[in-house]
């Protein structure tokens, strides 16, 4: 039987790739209850591509296991488990995960990995524009601390699942978050489906006029705390239309970080 191994020595130190990998494991990874092995899972064609890139970077000589639309890579290593524990990654972490402590220069890489796992992006059409959005989900502790570390605060809301919260950014703020997460991809040469989508959105955004759209202005004015009546008067948009936009985007008043 072939012995499966990977380069465990990568986790003797902390660096950009290690922080990225920890972020990805924090969102989509799993540590077995006996703490002898870990696994990471992704779905779909793009998820398989991400797993293959991780496997190559780790010099992993084993196979990727496929189950329906899921792709899993198993990592048998006590050294890796101990490394992940420094990032608060433990068995059964989904309801209790807390944001880890790390050097500031590693934060963008860790958060990029986490976003590649539990982040999402898209855009919403209004009558006159497209509003871009980036969001991420996690425990209340993770979302609160994540919001503090980001270059600009997002809109936070509680979801129906137990201890599950969401953080969102819209419009120009979403692009600022993208730039923060992917400001330097030369040190972690792993490209996820989300990064590819980000780049497509950025490309289309650059071609757009630099004048702020009505939709983006509405989101910014709403998050600033202005009343709907005042916003309607300033933008020249019907009162009910603004409420329709708010409901479609699930907007809430942004908390202070």
Secondary structure as GFF3:
##gff-version 3
##sequence-region A 1 257
A	DSSP	three_ten_helix	8	12	.	.	.	ID=ss1
A	DSSP	alpha_helix	16	28	.	.	.	ID=ss2
A	DSSP	beta_strand	29	31	.	.	.	ID=ss3
A	DSSP	beta_strand	37	43	.	.	.	ID=ss4
A	DSSP	alpha_helix	44	57	.	.	.	ID=ss5
A	DSSP	beta_strand	65	67	.	.	.	ID=ss6
A	DSSP	beta_strand	70	76	.	.	.	ID=ss7
A	DSSP	alpha_helix	78	85	.	.	.	ID=ss8
A	DSSP	alpha_helix	104	118	.	.	.	ID=ss9
A	DSSP	beta_strand	119	125	.	.	.	ID=ss10
A	DSSP	beta_strand	130	138	.	.	.	ID=ss11
A	DSSP	alpha_helix	140	149	.	.	.	ID=ss12
A	DSSP	beta_strand	155	158	.	.	.	ID=ss13
A	DSSP	beta_strand	165	170	.	.	.	ID=ss14
A	DSSP	alpha_helix	171	181	.	.	.	ID=ss15
A	DSSP	alpha_helix	193	207	.	.	.	ID=ss16
A	DSSP	alpha_helix	214	223	.	.	.	ID=ss17
A	DSSP	alpha_helix	228	235	.	.	.	ID=ss18
A	DSSP	alpha_helix	239	249	.	.	.	ID=ss19
###
